[in-house]
Amino acid sequence: MAKEEKQQQKGPKGGKPSAEEIAARKAAKRKAEAQEDSGAEETAPSTPAPPPRLIEHYKTKVTPALKEKFGYTNPMAIPRLEKIVISMGLGKYGTAGGEGKAKIEQAEKELSVIAGQKPLRTKAKKSVANFKLREGMDVGLKVTLRGNRMWEFLDRMITLAIPRVKDFRGLSPGGFDKNGNYNFGFTEQTVFPEVDAAAVTFQQGMNITMVMTARNADEGRELLKGFGFPFRTDEKETTGRR
C-alpha cells in the first residue's frame, strides 16, 4: 500500500509529470512572475529624474547673453560645452612597486567617486631608463564626461568644490588655448565633498579640461562666465606691473 501511494504521488512510471502537474507548475510560475512585476512597479520611481539644472540655465540665460554680445545669427554657432576631461598624473607611483600600485588603486576609487564613472588607466608609450619607466606601466588616470554626468559634475564643481579651495583668489583667465578650451586644476582631491577626507592617505591633484565649441578664448571665457566661473579680474594688471 505504501508503495502504491508513493507511485501515485510521483506520477506515472518513468518520472514524467502528469498534465495536471504541468498545468499547476505553469500557473505557479505565472503567479510568481506577476508578483515580481508588481513589486518592480512599486519600487520604480513614478516620474523620471529631472534634467540637470545647468542645462536649463544654459538655454534660458547663457545662450541669449552670448547671442546678444557676439551677434550670432545661427543658433548652432553659439558656443556650447561638449565634454569635460579629468586627468591625474600618477607616474611616480607607477614605478614604486607594490606600494605605488596600491596608491594608484586608491586614486582610481577616489576619481570614480568624484566623476561618477570608472576612470581609464593611461599607459606609458615608451620606456625611459632614467625614470625607471617601462612601456605599458600605469602612469595616470583619465575620465571623459558627457551628457547629464558632465552637467552634474560641472554643477557640483562650481557650487561645492571651488569654494572649498584653500586661499582661493579666483581662476586664472589665461588658461585658454587657441581653440577656446579651458584648462585648470586642483591641488588636492579633498575639495570634492564626495571624498572622505579621513580616509585619504595622500594628496593627489588633478587637471580638468573644459572642451567647448568656442572659436577663440573670448567666446570660451564668456561661456564659462555665464555658468558662474569665478575668474580673477586683476590678471592683466598683475602681469603689467611685473
N, C-alpha and C positions, 0 to 999 in steps of 0.2 A: 504493500500500500504506500509506503513512504517513497519507494522508487517511482511509482506512478505519479504521485503528487509533484515530485521534483521534475519529472519529464513534462508534466502539464505546465509548470512554471517556466521551464526553459523554452517550451515550444516544441515543434515537431523535430524529429530526428535529423541530425546534421547541423544543429545550432542556428538555423536560419530563423529570423523573427517572422512572426505572422503578419498579415496585412493590418490587423488591428494595432499591433505593437508599432509598426512603421508609421501608421497614421497618428498614434499618440505621441511618438517622438517628434514628428514634424510639427504637431500642434504646440508641444512644449518649446521647441526651438523658435517658432514664430512668436510665442508669448515672451520669451527671453529677449529676442531682438526688439520687440515693441517696447519693453521696459527700458532697454538700453537707449533707444532713440528718444523716449520721453525724458530720461534722465539727462541726456546730452542737450536737449532743448531747454531744460530748466537751468543748466549751468552756463549755457552760451549767453553772451550779452544780448540784450534786446535790441540795442542800437549799435551801429558801428562806431569805432573810435573817431573822435573829431579830428580834422586835419590840423597839422601844426600851425600855431597862431602866426608865425612869421610869414607863412605863405599869404595869408590874408593881408598882413601888414605890407608885404611887397606889392600886392596887386592894388591896394587902395591908397597907399601913401607914397611908397618909394617910386613906383612907376610913373605916376603923374608928376612928381617932382623932377625926375630925370628928364622926362619929356619936355617939361617947361624950360629947364635950364639949357639943354643941348639942342632943342628944337627937332626932335626926331619926328619924321612923318610916317615911317614904317614901324609898327609895333614890334616887329621881330628884331629891329635894330637896337632896341633898348637893352642895356646890359643886364645880365641875369647870372645867378650863381649856378655853376654846373656841378661842381663836386668839391669836397674837402678831403685833403690827403694829410694824414697824421703819420709821422715817422719818428722812430727812435734809433739813435746810433749806439750800438752795443758791441763795437769791435773789441774793446778792452776785455770784455767778459768772454768773448768767443775764443780767445786764446788762453784763458785762465784755467782750463781743465774742468774738473767736476764742479768746483765751487762756482765758476763762471757759468756753467750750464744751468745750475740751479737759479742763478740770478736772472738769466735770460727767460727761464720759465716763469719766474715771478713777475718780471716786467711784462711778459705776454699776458698773464692773467689780469694785471692791472690795466693794461691797454684795452683788453677785451671789455672790462667793466666800464671804462671811460667811453669807448666808442660804441659799445652795444653790438659789436660783431667781432669774430675772431680775426686777429691780425695775420698778415703774411710774413713769414721769415725771409729776409733777404740774405743771399749767399755771396761770399767773396768770389769775384770773377777771375782773379788770378792770385798766385802765391807771391808773398813779399817776405823774403828771408829776414830782413831787418826787424820786422814787426812780429815774427814768428807766426805769420799768417799763411794758411794753406787754402788753395782753391776749394770752394764748396763749404767753408766754415760759415756758421751763422754770425753775421755782423750787424744785424739790425732787424727792426720790425716796421711794418707799414700797413696802414688801413686806408681804404678809399671809401668814402661815404657819399651816397647819392640818395635822392628821393627824400622820403619822410625822415629817415635816420639822419640825413645831412641837416635838415631844418631843425630837428630836435636837438642835435648836438650844438648847432650854432646858437640856439636859444639858451641852452644851459651854459655855454661858454661865455656869452655876453652878460647874462644876468647873475651867474653864480661864480664861475671860475675867475674871470678877470678881476672882479672886486676883491677876491681873496689873495691877490698877488701882493707880496710884501713890498712896501715903499714904492707903490705903483705911481708913476708920473705920466702915464699915457703911452699909447703905442706909437712907434716911430712911423711917420708918414712917408719915409723914404724906402720902405720895404717892397715897393712895386717894381716889377720888371717891365720891359718894353711892351709886353702883351697885356698889361693891366692886371696880372695876377699878383696876389699879395702873400708875402712870407713873413712869419713871425714865430716866436717860440715861447715856451715856459721853461724855467729852470728846474722845476720840480713838479712831480705828478700829484702832490697832495693839494694843489689848488682846486682840483675837482672833488666835490664832496662825496662822490661815489667811492672814492678810495679811502679805505680805513687807515688813518694816519698812524694808529697804534700798531698796525701790523706791518708797516713799511720798514724795511731794514736798510735800504739805501735810497738816496735821492737820484732820480733819473729825469733829465729834461726831455723835451720833445719839440719837434718842429711842425708847424701847421701851415699848409699851403691852401689858400683860397683861389680856386681856379674859376675864372669868370669869362664871359664873352665880351668883356670890355675891350675896346680897340687901343686904349692907352691908359696911362696911370691916372689921369684926371678922372676919366669915366669910372674906373675901378674904385678910386678913393671916394667919389660921391655915392657910389652904390653902397659901400660899406658904412659910410656915414649915415645913410638912410636907415641901416639896421641898428645903429647906435654904437658903432665902434668908437672908443674914446682915443682919438689921435691927439698927439701933442701939437699944440698950436705955436710953440716957440722954437720949433726945429730950425727954421731958416734963420731966425735971429741969433740962436746959439752958434750956428755954423758960421755966420757972418762975423761974429765977434772973435772967433778963433782965427 
